[in-house]
Amino acid sequence: MQEASRLILGLRAAGWNEKDINDFILYIETGDEQYKPQLIKGNQKA
């Protein structure tokens, strides 16, 4: 559980919002493409 907490805290520190974090975690767990992070122009998140 410590790793999950660090992941969430790291994404928050990188400027991700809660919806993007939740969607990313869903993508990791399910592999469902609808939750895959999208590149936002002018942002480093991919």
C-alpha positions as CSV (number, residue, x, y, z in Angstrom):
1,M,0.0,0.0,0.0
2,Q,3.0,2.3,0.6
3,E,3.8,2.2,-3.2
4,A,0.2,3.2,-4.1
5,S,0.4,6.1,-1.7
6,R,3.7,7.3,-3.1
7,L,2.3,7.1,-6.6
8,I,-0.7,9.2,-5.7
9,L,1.4,11.8,-3.8
10,G,3.9,11.9,-6.7
11,L,1.2,12.5,-9.3
12,R,-0.4,15.2,-7.1
13,A,3.0,16.9,-6.8
14,A,3.3,16.8,-10.6
15,G,0.1,18.7,-10.8
16,W,-2.3,16.0,-11.7
17,N,-5.9,16.5,-10.6
18,E,-7.9,13.8,-8.7
19,K,-9.9,12.7,-11.8
20,D,-6.7,12.2,-13.8
21,I,-5.1,10.2,-11.0
22,N,-8.1,8.0,-10.6
23,D,-8.4,7.4,-14.3
24,F,-4.7,6.5,-14.5
25,I,-5.0,4.0,-11.7
26,L,-8.0,2.5,-13.4
27,Y,-6.0,2.2,-16.6
28,I,-3.1,0.5,-14.8
29,E,-5.5,-2.0,-13.1
30,T,-7.9,-2.7,-16.0
31,G,-5.9,-1.8,-19.2
32,D,-9.1,-0.2,-20.4
33,E,-8.1,2.3,-23.1
34,Q,-10.8,4.8,-22.1
35,Y,-8.8,5.6,-18.9
36,K,-5.4,5.9,-20.7
37,P,-3.8,9.3,-20.1
38,Q,-3.9,11.7,-23.0
39,L,-1.2,14.3,-23.8
40,I,-2.5,17.8,-23.1
41,K,-0.9,20.5,-25.2
42,G,1.5,22.5,-23.0
43,N,1.6,19.9,-20.3
44,Q,4.2,17.2,-19.7
45,K,1.6,14.6,-18.7
46,A,1.2,11.9,-21.3
